[in-house]
């Protein structure tokens, strides 16, 4: 496990243990992912509870720029005046361009449907506060280093941060969601790529890991088991959605059928569960069309 690494519940859409950020307390403290814009205050409260001055935060490290992971980045940059944002090159414009960011927010709100009112907003990050990543970089925090692994599949702007010395991985959503001791597919549109994600998972499987830190939700202390489980779960999910698409011309009946046995149905209120399953179905359907 990674020492001095703390999970922060960002209370996405007011839901406990839906989305996490992580605070790494080192010589150069880092925040990994931020949650929605509504999650930023929870991260700042965590810094206060840990006795970490916002001005001492060195990095806000984004695994990818989906709003539930990067929506609060601008607020944290404002509060942490010395922090550098780490972001893959394919995602930089989506978090910094003053013309593009509002369009991204609008498209996300349209995509999440009935959840839009609870999904927060996103404001541009000054470009000079961002370090652009390609993969292969090493981020020195003091007692540990985070190696940047480019890991497309869930999204083309997805990276993972690997703390080799402690055998820890911050995989973003590349390994799915870790809920109630199982892994659940995370396959949202518009860029879910099932072949690329399996390649990324193969690369993770080759690492010597002791723990993985899932944004949805928490520390998994048997990461290789989780990776192997997810490879099979993901393949089955894609095949199931594809088979249902052969039977139904509309998305809604596919979602209704899948929701009957989905973990979301037990964990979240019906409105939230339905929209989250629909998003993951839409991602698969989009990938099949392409």
C-alpha positions in Angstrom: 0.0 0.0 0.0 1.0 3.6 -0.6 1.9 5.3 2.7 0.3 8.7 3.5 -2.3 8.3 0.7 -5.8 9.3 1.7 -9.1 8.7 0.0 -11.4 11.7 -0.2 -15.1 11.1 -0.7 -16.2 13.9 -3.2 -19.9 13.0 -2.7 -20.7 13.1 -6.4 -24.3 14.2 -6.9 -24.7 14.0 -3.1 -24.0 10.3 -3.2 -21.5 8.9 -0.6 -18.7 6.7 -1.9 -19.6 7.3 -5.5 -16.3 9.1 -6.6 -13.0 9.5 -4.8 -10.1 11.9 -5.1 -6.8 11.0 -3.4 -4.4 13.1 -1.4 -0.8 12.0 -1.3 1.0 13.6 1.6 4.7 13.8 0.6 7.4 16.4 0.4 5.5 17.6 -2.7 1.9 16.8 -2.0 -0.3 15.7 -4.8 -4.1 15.4 -5.4 -5.1 12.6 -7.8 -8.4 13.5 -9.6 -10.8 16.0 -8.2 -14.4 14.8 -8.6 -17.0 17.1 -10.0 -16.8 20.9 -9.3 -19.0 20.2 -6.3 -16.2 17.9 -5.0 -13.5 20.6 -4.7 -14.7 21.8 -1.3 -14.5 18.2 0.1 -10.9 18.0 -1.2 -10.0 21.3 0.4 -11.6 20.2 3.7 -9.4 17.0 3.5 -6.3 19.1 3.1 -7.2 21.1 6.2 -7.9 17.9 8.2 -4.5 16.5 7.2 -2.7 19.7 8.0 -1.6 20.3 4.4 -1.5 24.0 3.4 -3.1 24.4 -0.1 -0.1 26.5 -1.1 2.2 23.5 -0.5 0.3 21.3 -3.0 2.6 20.6 -5.9 0.4 18.7 -8.3 -3.2 18.1 -9.3 -2.9 14.9 -11.3 -5.8 14.1 -13.6 -6.1 10.5 -14.7 -8.5 11.8 -17.5 -10.6 14.8 -18.1 -14.2 13.5 -17.8 -16.0 15.9 -15.5 -16.4 13.4 -12.6 -12.6 13.3 -12.4 -11.6 16.8 -13.5 -14.6 19.1 -12.9 -13.1 20.5 -9.7 -9.6 21.1 -11.1 -10.0 24.8 -11.7 -11.3 25.4 -8.2 -8.4 23.5 -6.7 -5.9 25.4 -8.9 -7.3 28.6 -7.6 -7.0 27.5 -4.0 -3.6 25.8 -4.5 -1.7 28.6 -6.0 1.6 26.7 -6.5 0.1 23.5 -7.9 0.7 22.3 -11.4 -2.0 20.3 -13.2 -0.9 17.1 -14.8 -3.0 16.2 -17.9 -2.5 14.1 -21.0 -2.0 16.0 -24.2 -5.3 14.8 -25.7 -7.2 16.3 -22.8 -5.5 19.6 -22.3 -7.8 21.7 -24.6 -10.9 20.3 -22.9 -9.8 21.7 -19.5 -8.1 24.9 -20.6 -9.6 26.4 -23.8 -12.1 29.1 -22.8 -14.1 28.4 -25.9 -14.0 24.6 -25.7 -14.7 24.1 -22.0 -18.2 25.5 -22.0 -19.0 23.4 -25.0 -17.7 20.3 -23.2 -19.9 21.1 -20.1 -22.9 21.5 -22.4 -22.3 18.2 -24.2 -21.7 16.4 -20.9 -24.9 17.7 -19.4 -26.7 16.6 -22.5 -25.1 13.1 -22.3 -26.0 12.6 -18.6 -29.6 13.5 -19.2 -31.6 13.6 -15.9 -28.4 13.9 -13.9 -27.3 17.2 -15.5 -28.7 19.4 -12.7 -26.5 17.5 -10.2 -23.4 17.3 -12.3 -21.8 20.6 -11.6 -19.9 22.7 -14.0 -16.3 23.2 -15.2 -14.2 26.3 -15.7 -11.0 26.7 -17.7 -7.6 26.1 -16.1 -4.9 28.6 -17.1 -2.7 26.9 -19.7 0.5 28.0 -17.9 -0.6 25.9 -14.9 -0.7 22.7 -16.9 2.2 20.2 -17.5 1.3 18.3 -20.6 1.8 14.5 -20.4 2.4 12.0 -23.2 3.2 8.9 -21.0 6.6 7.9 -19.8 7.2 10.9 -17.5 8.2 10.5 -13.8 6.7 12.8 -11.2 9.0 13.2 -8.2 7.0 13.8 -5.0 9.9 13.3 -2.6 9.9 9.9 -1.0 8.1 8.4 -4.0 7.8 8.8 -7.8 4.7 8.5 -9.9 5.4 7.1 -13.3 2.9 8.2 -16.0 1.5 5.3 -18.0 -0.5 6.2 -21.1 -3.6 3.9 -20.9 -6.2 4.6 -23.5 -9.4 2.6 -23.8 -11.8 4.2 -21.3 -10.8 7.5 -22.9 -8.0 8.6 -25.3 -6.8 11.1 -22.7 -6.5 8.5 -19.9 -3.3 8.0 -18.0 -2.5 5.9 -14.9 0.0 6.9 -12.2 2.2 4.1 -11.0 4.1 4.3 -7.7 6.5 1.4 -8.4 8.4 1.6 -5.0 5.2 0.9 -3.1 3.5 -1.3 -5.7 0.6 1.1 -6.2 -1.5 2.1 -9.1 -3.9 5.0 -9.7 -5.7 3.6 -12.8 -8.5 6.1 -13.3 -11.4 4.3 -14.8 -9.3 2.0 -16.9 -10.0 -0.9 -14.5 -13.7 -0.1 -14.1 -15.5 0.7 -10.9 -14.8 -1.2 -7.6 -18.2 -1.3 -5.8 -19.3 -3.6 -3.0 -16.2 -5.9 -3.6 -16.8 -6.4 -7.3 -15.7 -4.6 -10.5 -18.3 -3.0 -12.7 -17.8 -1.9 -16.3 -17.3 1.8 -17.0 -17.9 2.3 -20.7 -19.2 5.8 -21.3 -19.3 7.6 -24.7 -17.9 9.0 -26.8 -14.5 7.3 -26.9 -14.8 3.9 -25.2 -12.5 1.5 -27.1 -12.8 -2.2 -25.9 -9.7 -3.3 -27.7 -7.5 -0.5 -26.4 -8.7 -1.0 -22.9 -7.8 -4.7 -22.9 -4.3 -3.8 -24.1 -4.0 -1.3 -21.2 -5.2 -4.0 -18.8 -2.6 -6.4 -20.1 0.0 -3.7 -19.4 -1.3 -3.3 -15.8 -1.3 -7.0 -15.3 2.4 -7.1 -16.0 3.1 -4.7 -13.1 4.1 -5.8 -9.6 1.2 -4.3 -7.6 0.1 -4.4 -4.0 -2.9 -2.0 -4.3 -4.9 -0.1 -6.8 -6.8 3.1 -6.0 -10.1 3.3 -7.8 -11.9 6.6 -8.3 -15.2 4.6 -8.0 -14.4 3.7 -5.2 -11.5 3.1 -2.9 -8.4 1.0 -2.3 -8.3 -2.6 -3.7 -5.6 -4.7 -2.1 -5.8 -7.5 -4.6 -5.3 -5.5 -7.8 -4.1 -8.3 -10.0 -7.3 -10.2 -9.2 -9.3 -7.1 -9.9 -7.6 -6.6 -13.3 -8.2 -10.2 -14.3 -11.8 -10.1 -13.1 -12.4 -6.9 -15.1 -11.0 -8.2 -18.3 -13.6 -11.0 -18.2 -16.4 -8.8 -16.9 -15.7 -6.1 -19.6 -15.7 -8.6 -22.4 -19.0 -10.1 -21.2 -20.6 -6.7 -20.8 -19.7 -5.7 -24.4 -21.1 -9.0 -25.7 -24.3 -8.7 -23.7 -25.0 -5.1 -24.8 -24.3 -6.1 -28.4 -26.6 -9.1 -28.2 -29.4 -6.9 -26.7 -28.9 -4.3 -29.4 -29.7 -7.1 -32.0 -33.1 -7.5 -30.2 -34.0 -3.9 -29.5 -34.1 -0.9 -31.8 -34.0 1.6 -28.9 -31.6 2.0 -26.0 -34.3 2.3 -23.2 -35.4 -1.4 -23.3 -31.7 -2.5 -23.3 -31.1 -0.4 -20.2 -34.3 -1.7 -18.5 -33.3 -5.3 -19.1 -29.7 -4.8 -17.8 -30.8 -2.8 -14.8 -32.7 -5.7 -13.4 -29.5 -7.4 -12.3 -27.1 -4.5 -12.2 -25.3 -3.5 -9.0 -26.3 0.1 -9.5 -30.0 -0.9 -8.9 -29.2 -1.9 -5.4 -26.8 1.0 -4.7 -28.4 4.1 -6.1 -31.9 5.6 -6.5 -33.7 4.5 -9.7 -33.1 7.8 -11.6 -29.4 7.7 -11.0 -29.0 4.0 -11.6 -30.9 4.1 -14.9 -28.9 7.0 -16.3 -25.6 5.5 -15.3 -26.4 2.2 -17.0 -27.6 4.1 -20.0 -24.3 6.0 -20.3 -22.4 2.8 -20.2 -24.7 1.2 -22.8 -24.3 4.3 -25.0 -20.5 3.9 -24.9 -20.6 0.3 -26.1 -23.2 1.1 -28.8 -21.0 3.9 -30.1 -18.0 1.7 -30.2 -19.9 -1.0 -32.1 -21.1 1.6 -34.6 -17.5 2.7 -35.2 
